[in-house]
Amino acid sequence: MMANSVTPIEITDASFGAEIGDFSGVAIVDFWAAWCGPCRMQGPIIDKLAEEYHAKDEIVKVAKLNVDENPRTAEKYGIMSIPTVIIFKNGKPVDKVVGVTPLAVLKRRVEQVASV
């Protein structure tokens, strides 16, 4: 990975409220774990999403939350399978995708949420 590439922000149970709950815009949160094979497949897709939305970071935020290290937030949003991506708008969950999801599908869903 290049040194100047943009990566998703890492969030925790402690920072979730400030980073996502109080964010007035669209936030994409990837719920994942280090031991999860499909999560490792989803990771580069989330990284690419972060790069593509970097210029729009006032309105679109891309984040990752490790469910093993942050069980409170995972439980709060009913994460039963990972990877799960939840799209938030103005701090509220508005869309959820479970399993490895192609970049084009995630972008389409983000654009739908952003335009509402």
N, C-alpha and C positions, 0 to 999 in steps of 0.2 A: 504494500500500500504506500502511496506517495505521502510525503510528509505534509504536503499542503492540502490533502484531501479532507473533506468535511465528514464528520462522523456524527451519529445520533448522540444526544446527551444521555448520560447514565442517570437515572433517577432512582430514588429509594423511597421507602415508606415515609421517611422524614421530609423529603423534598417534594413528594408528589403533589401536595396541596398547593405549594407555591408555584411549582413548574407547570402543572397541568390544571388543577382545580381553579386557580385564579387567572388562567391564561384566556384572554379574550381573542380567540381565533380558533384555528383547527390544529389539533395535536394528534399525532399518530403515536401510539405506544405499543411497542413490541414486548409482550410478556414471554420470557424465555428462561432457560437454564443451561449451564455449561455442559451437562451430561446428555442433553437432548440432541440426538442426531438431526431430526428435522429442523430444529432451531438453528443448527450450524448451516443448514441449507438456506434458511430464511434470512440469516444474518447479512450476507452480501446484498440481498434485495433491499433490506432496510437501509443499509449503508448507501446504496445507489439512490434510494428515495431521499435520504438526507442531503445528498449532493445536489439532486435536482431541485429540491425545495429550499436550498440554502439562500438563494436570492430573495425568497419570499418569507424569510424567517420571522418577519413581524406578524404574518398571518398564518404560517404553517410551521409547526414545530415537530421534529421527529425525535422520539426518545425510546430508550430500552429500559426494562425493569426486570432484574433477575428475581424470579419467583422464589428461589431457595433462600436468598438473602433478605427478601422483602415479602414475607408471607401475608402480612396484614392487608396490603393493597391488593394482592392477588386474590385473597379471600373476599375482600369487599366487592370486587368486580366479577366474582363467580368463575374464576379461571379454573377449569377442570382439565383441559388439555392444552399442551403447548406445542408449537408456538401459537399464540393467540395475539391478534392485532386488534386493538380497540381504537376507533377514531372518536375523538372528543371534539365538541364544538362549544366554546364558551364554558369549558369545565365540565360539561355533561357528556356521558357516553351516547353516541348516536348511531354507531355502526360497529359490528364485530365480525371478524373473519378468523376461523379456526383452521390450523394446518398451514402448510407451506403454500403461499399465495404468490402468483407471478406479479412482477412489477407493474405490468399494464393494468391488471385487475385492481391492485391497490391504488394506483394513480386515478383510475376511473372513479373509484369509490370516494377518494379524497376530494376530487373535483365536484362530485355530486353533493357532498356535504358542504363544501366551501361555497357553492352557488346557492344554497338554500337560504 
